[in-house]
Amino acid sequence: MRPEMERVLFKSKYYTAYQPEKGRCFFVEIQGRIIRMSFCQLLAFRQKVSAINLDAHFYSDLNHSGTEILVLCNREHIFILDTKEVIDLKVFIHGIFEKSSASTLVSA
């Protein structure tokens, strides 16, 4: 069930980010789960996604399983992502911050 938001901030193939009309939080939909994040948590999420070594997914001796484990919000959420989902996640997180102006993210 989606929270009462509902301004789609950015959408990719696998993920969607929403920002409510009122309030200073964000909602990110990942694998069918909706996660509420503060701006600081969204920044931490961006840092985690940026730290994922995508090259390792294409070299079997660096990442032989082809998966990535992502833990969010003080270990409240855990996700296992395949290479396609990791690529899309990088595009998604980049899109949230690039397509939206800083004033849009901070205000509301």
MODELLER restraints for C-alpha pairs under 7 A, 6 or more apart:
rsr = mdl.restraints
at = mdl.atoms
rsr.add(forms.Gaussian(group=physical.xy_distance, feature=features.Distance(at['CA:4:A'], at['CA:20:A']), mean=6.94, stdev=0.5))
rsr.add(forms.Gaussian(group=physical.xy_distance, feature=features.Distance(at['CA:5:A'], at['CA:18:A']), mean=6.76, stdev=0.5))
rsr.add(forms.Gaussian(group=physical.xy_distance, feature=features.Distance(at['CA:5:A'], at['CA:19:A']), mean=6.05, stdev=0.5))
rsr.add(forms.Gaussian(group=physical.xy_distance, feature=features.Distance(at['CA:5:A'], at['CA:20:A']), mean=3.87, stdev=0.5))
rsr.add(forms.Gaussian(group=physical.xy_distance, feature=features.Distance(at['CA:5:A'], at['CA:21:A']), mean=6.10, stdev=0.5))
rsr.add(forms.Gaussian(group=physical.xy_distance, feature=features.Distance(at['CA:6:A'], at['CA:18:A']), mean=6.14, stdev=0.5))
rsr.add(forms.Gaussian(group=physical.xy_distance, feature=features.Distance(at['CA:6:A'], at['CA:19:A']), mean=6.31, stdev=0.5))
rsr.add(forms.Gaussian(group=physical.xy_distance, feature=features.Distance(at['CA:6:A'], at['CA:20:A']), mean=5.43, stdev=0.5))
rsr.add(forms.Gaussian(group=physical.xy_distance, feature=features.Distance(at['CA:6:A'], at['CA:21:A']), mean=6.89, stdev=0.5))
rsr.add(forms.Gaussian(group=physical.xy_distance, feature=features.Distance(at['CA:7:A'], at['CA:18:A']), mean=5.50, stdev=0.5))
rsr.add(forms.Gaussian(group=physical.xy_distance, feature=features.Distance(at['CA:7:A'], at['CA:19:A']), mean=5.43, stdev=0.5))
rsr.add(forms.Gaussian(group=physical.xy_distance, feature=features.Distance(at['CA:7:A'], at['CA:20:A']), mean=6.14, stdev=0.5))
rsr.add(forms.Gaussian(group=physical.xy_distance, feature=features.Distance(at['CA:7:A'], at['CA:21:A']), mean=6.92, stdev=0.5))
rsr.add(forms.Gaussian(group=physical.xy_distance, feature=features.Distance(at['CA:8:A'], at['CA:17:A']), mean=6.02, stdev=0.5))
rsr.add(forms.Gaussian(group=physical.xy_distance, feature=features.Distance(at['CA:8:A'], at['CA:18:A']), mean=4.51, stdev=0.5))
rsr.add(forms.Gaussian(group=physical.xy_distance, feature=features.Distance(at['CA:8:A'], at['CA:19:A']), mean=6.54, stdev=0.5))
rsr.add(forms.Gaussian(group=physical.xy_distance, feature=features.Distance(at['CA:9:A'], at['CA:17:A']), mean=5.31, stdev=0.5))
rsr.add(forms.Gaussian(group=physical.xy_distance, feature=features.Distance(at['CA:9:A'], at['CA:18:A']), mean=5.03, stdev=0.5))
rsr.add(forms.Gaussian(group=physical.xy_distance, feature=features.Distance(at['CA:9:A'], at['CA:19:A']), mean=6.19, stdev=0.5))
rsr.add(forms.Gaussian(group=physical.xy_distance, feature=features.Distance(at['CA:9:A'], at['CA:96:A']), mean=6.59, stdev=0.5))
rsr.add(forms.Gaussian(group=physical.xy_distance, feature=features.Distance(at['CA:10:A'], at['CA:16:A']), mean=5.92, stdev=0.5))
rsr.add(forms.Gaussian(group=physical.xy_distance, feature=features.Distance(at['CA:10:A'], at['CA:17:A']), mean=5.27, stdev=0.5))
rsr.add(forms.Gaussian(group=physical.xy_distance, feature=features.Distance(at['CA:10:A'], at['CA:95:A']), mean=6.48, stdev=0.5))
rsr.add(forms.Gaussian(group=physical.xy_distance, feature=features.Distance(at['CA:10:A'], at['CA:96:A']), mean=5.55, stdev=0.5))
rsr.add(forms.Gaussian(group=physical.xy_distance, feature=features.Distance(at['CA:11:A'], at['CA:17:A']), mean=6.28, stdev=0.5))
rsr.add(forms.Gaussian(group=physical.xy_distance, feature=features.Distance(at['CA:11:A'], at['CA:92:A']), mean=6.90, stdev=0.5))
rsr.add(forms.Gaussian(group=physical.xy_distance, feature=features.Distance(at['CA:12:A'], at['CA:88:A']), mean=6.83, stdev=0.5))
rsr.add(forms.Gaussian(group=physical.xy_distance, feature=features.Distance(at['CA:12:A'], at['CA:92:A']), mean=5.71, stdev=0.5))
rsr.add(forms.Gaussian(group=physical.xy_distance, feature=features.Distance(at['CA:13:A'], at['CA:88:A']), mean=6.86, stdev=0.5))
rsr.add(forms.Gaussian(group=physical.xy_distance, feature=features.Distance(at['CA:14:A'], at['CA:85:A']), mean=6.92, stdev=0.5))
rsr.add(forms.Gaussian(group=physical.xy_distance, feature=features.Distance(at['CA:14:A'], at['CA:88:A']), mean=6.88, stdev=0.5))
rsr.add(forms.Gaussian(group=physical.xy_distance, feature=features.Distance(at['CA:15:A'], at['CA:29:A']), mean=5.60, stdev=0.5))
rsr.add(forms.Gaussian(group=physical.xy_distance, feature=features.Distance(at['CA:15:A'], at['CA:30:A']), mean=5.46, stdev=0.5))
rsr.add(forms.Gaussian(group=physical.xy_distance, feature=features.Distance(at['CA:15:A'], at['CA:92:A']), mean=6.90, stdev=0.5))
rsr.add(forms.Gaussian(group=physical.xy_distance, feature=features.Distance(at['CA:16:A'], at['CA:28:A']), mean=5.81, stdev=0.5))
rsr.add(forms.Gaussian(group=physical.xy_distance, feature=features.Distance(at['CA:16:A'], at['CA:29:A']), mean=5.16, stdev=0.5))
rsr.add(forms.Gaussian(group=physical.xy_distance, feature=features.Distance(at['CA:17:A'], at['CA:27:A']), mean=5.68, stdev=0.5))
rsr.add(forms.Gaussian(group=physical.xy_distance, feature=features.Distance(at['CA:17:A'], at['CA:28:A']), mean=4.44, stdev=0.5))
rsr.add(forms.Gaussian(group=physical.xy_distance, feature=features.Distance(at['CA:17:A'], at['CA:29:A']), mean=6.31, stdev=0.5))
rsr.add(forms.Gaussian(group=physical.xy_distance, feature=features.Distance(at['CA:18:A'], at['CA:26:A']), mean=5.82, stdev=0.5))
rsr.add(forms.Gaussian(group=physical.xy_distance, feature=features.Distance(at['CA:18:A'], at['CA:27:A']), mean=5.02, stdev=0.5))
rsr.add(forms.Gaussian(group=physical.xy_distance, feature=features.Distance(at['CA:18:A'], at['CA:28:A']), mean=6.33, stdev=0.5))
rsr.add(forms.Gaussian(group=physical.xy_distance, feature=features.Distance(at['CA:19:A'], at['CA:25:A']), mean=6.63, stdev=0.5))
rsr.add(forms.Gaussian(group=physical.xy_distance, feature=features.Distance(at['CA:19:A'], at['CA:26:A']), mean=4.80, stdev=0.5))
rsr.add(forms.Gaussian(group=physical.xy_distance, feature=features.Distance(at['CA:19:A'], at['CA:27:A']), mean=6.26, stdev=0.5))
rsr.add(forms.Gaussian(group=physical.xy_distance, feature=features.Distance(at['CA:21:A'], at['CA:108:A']), mean=6.19, stdev=0.5))
rsr.add(forms.Gaussian(group=physical.xy_distance, feature=features.Distance(at['CA:22:A'], at['CA:108:A']), mean=5.39, stdev=0.5))
rsr.add(forms.Gaussian(group=physical.xy_distance, feature=features.Distance(at['CA:23:A'], at['CA:108:A']), mean=5.77, stdev=0.5))
rsr.add(forms.Gaussian(group=physical.xy_distance, feature=features.Distance(at['CA:24:A'], at['CA:38:A']), mean=6.82, stdev=0.5))
rsr.add(forms.Gaussian(group=physical.xy_distance, feature=features.Distance(at['CA:24:A'], at['CA:108:A']), mean=6.11, stdev=0.5))
rsr.add(forms.Gaussian(group=physical.xy_distance, feature=features.Distance(at['CA:25:A'], at['CA:36:A']), mean=6.83, stdev=0.5))
rsr.add(forms.Gaussian(group=physical.xy_distance, feature=features.Distance(at['CA:25:A'], at['CA:37:A']), mean=5.67, stdev=0.5))
rsr.add(forms.Gaussian(group=physical.xy_distance, feature=features.Distance(at['CA:25:A'], at['CA:38:A']), mean=4.64, stdev=0.5))
rsr.add(forms.Gaussian(group=physical.xy_distance, feature=features.Distance(at['CA:25:A'], at['CA:39:A']), mean=6.26, stdev=0.5))
rsr.add(forms.Gaussian(group=physical.xy_distance, feature=features.Distance(at['CA:26:A'], at['CA:36:A']), mean=5.74, stdev=0.5))
rsr.add(forms.Gaussian(group=physical.xy_distance, feature=features.Distance(at['CA:26:A'], at['CA:37:A']), mean=5.11, stdev=0.5))
rsr.add(forms.Gaussian(group=physical.xy_distance, feature=features.Distance(at['CA:26:A'], at['CA:38:A']), mean=6.17, stdev=0.5))
rsr.add(forms.Gaussian(group=physical.xy_distance, feature=features.Distance(at['CA:27:A'], at['CA:34:A']), mean=6.22, stdev=0.5))
rsr.add(forms.Gaussian(group=physical.xy_distance, feature=features.Distance(at['CA:27:A'], at['CA:35:A']), mean=5.39, stdev=0.5))
rsr.add(forms.Gaussian(group=physical.xy_distance, feature=features.Distance(at['CA:27:A'], at['CA:36:A']), mean=4.53, stdev=0.5))
rsr.add(forms.Gaussian(group=physical.xy_distance, feature=features.Distance(at['CA:27:A'], at['CA:37:A']), mean=6.03, stdev=0.5))
rsr.add(forms.Gaussian(group=physical.xy_distance, feature=features.Distance(at['CA:28:A'], at['CA:34:A']), mean=5.56, stdev=0.5))
rsr.add(forms.Gaussian(group=physical.xy_distance, feature=features.Distance(at['CA:28:A'], at['CA:35:A']), mean=5.21, stdev=0.5))
rsr.add(forms.Gaussian(group=physical.xy_distance, feature=features.Distance(at['CA:28:A'], at['CA:36:A']), mean=6.61, stdev=0.5))
rsr.add(forms.Gaussian(group=physical.xy_distance, feature=features.Distance(at['CA:29:A'], at['CA:35:A']), mean=6.27, stdev=0.5))
rsr.add(forms.Gaussian(group=physical.xy_distance, feature=features.Distance(at['CA:41:A'], at['CA:73:A']), mean=6.86, stdev=0.5))
rsr.add(forms.Gaussian(group=physical.xy_distance, feature=features.Distance(at['CA:46:A'], at['CA:93:A']), mean=6.13, stdev=0.5))
rsr.add(forms.Gaussian(group=physical.xy_distance, feature=features.Distance(at['CA:49:A'], at['CA:90:A']), mean=6.30, stdev=0.5))
rsr.add(forms.Gaussian(group=physical.xy_distance, feature=features.Distance(at['CA:56:A'], at['CA:62:A']), mean=5.10, stdev=0.5))
rsr.add(forms.Gaussian(group=physical.xy_distance, feature=features.Distance(at['CA:56:A'], at['CA:63:A']), mean=5.39, stdev=0.5))
rsr.add(forms.Gaussian(group=physical.xy_distance, feature=features.Distance(at['CA:57:A'], at['CA:63:A']), mean=5.45, stdev=0.5))
rsr.add(forms.Gaussian(group=physical.xy_distance, feature=features.Distance(at['CA:57:A'], at['CA:66:A']), mean=5.29, stdev=0.5))
rsr.add(forms.Gaussian(group=physical.xy_distance, feature=features.Distance(at['CA:57:A'], at['CA:83:A']), mean=6.41, stdev=0.5))
rsr.add(forms.Gaussian(group=physical.xy_distance, feature=features.Distance(at['CA:66:A'], at['CA:82:A']), mean=6.03, stdev=0.5))
rsr.add(forms.Gaussian(group=physical.xy_distance, feature=features.Distance(at['CA:66:A'], at['CA:83:A']), mean=6.02, stdev=0.5))
rsr.add(forms.Gaussian(group=physical.xy_distance, feature=features.Distance(at['CA:67:A'], at['CA:80:A']), mean=6.59, stdev=0.5))
rsr.add(forms.Gaussian(group=physical.xy_distance, feature=features.Distance(at['CA:67:A'], at['CA:81:A']), mean=5.45, stdev=0.5))
rsr.add(forms.Gaussian(group=physical.xy_distance, feature=features.Distance(at['CA:67:A'], at['CA:82:A']), mean=4.50, stdev=0.5))
rsr.add(forms.Gaussian(group=physical.xy_distance, feature=features.Distance(at['CA:67:A'], at['CA:83:A']), mean=6.20, stdev=0.5))
rsr.add(forms.Gaussian(group=physical.xy_distance, feature=features.Distance(at['CA:68:A'], at['CA:80:A']), mean=5.69, stdev=0.5))
rsr.add(forms.Gaussian(group=physical.xy_distance, feature=features.Distance(at['CA:68:A'], at['CA:81:A']), mean=5.10, stdev=0.5))
rsr.add(forms.Gaussian(group=physical.xy_distance, feature=features.Distance(at['CA:68:A'], at['CA:82:A']), mean=6.34, stdev=0.5))
rsr.add(forms.Gaussian(group=physical.xy_distance, feature=features.Distance(at['CA:69:A'], at['CA:79:A']), mean=5.72, stdev=0.5))
rsr.add(forms.Gaussian(group=physical.xy_distance, feature=features.Distance(at['CA:69:A'], at['CA:80:A']), mean=4.63, stdev=0.5))
rsr.add(forms.Gaussian(group=physical.xy_distance, feature=features.Distance(at['CA:69:A'], at['CA:81:A']), mean=6.34, stdev=0.5))
rsr.add(forms.Gaussian(group=physical.xy_distance, feature=features.Distance(at['CA:70:A'], at['CA:78:A']), mean=5.69, stdev=0.5))
rsr.add(forms.Gaussian(group=physical.xy_distance, feature=features.Distance(at['CA:70:A'], at['CA:79:A']), mean=5.11, stdev=0.5))
rsr.add(forms.Gaussian(group=physical.xy_distance, feature=features.Distance(at['CA:70:A'], at['CA:80:A']), mean=6.38, stdev=0.5))
rsr.add(forms.Gaussian(group=physical.xy_distance, feature=features.Distance(at['CA:71:A'], at['CA:77:A']), mean=5.71, stdev=0.5))
rsr.add(forms.Gaussian(group=physical.xy_distance, feature=features.Distance(at['CA:71:A'], at['CA:78:A']), mean=4.46, stdev=0.5))
rsr.add(forms.Gaussian(group=physical.xy_distance, feature=features.Distance(at['CA:71:A'], at['CA:79:A']), mean=6.44, stdev=0.5))
rsr.add(forms.Gaussian(group=physical.xy_distance, feature=features.Distance(at['CA:72:A'], at['CA:78:A']), mean=6.37, stdev=0.5))
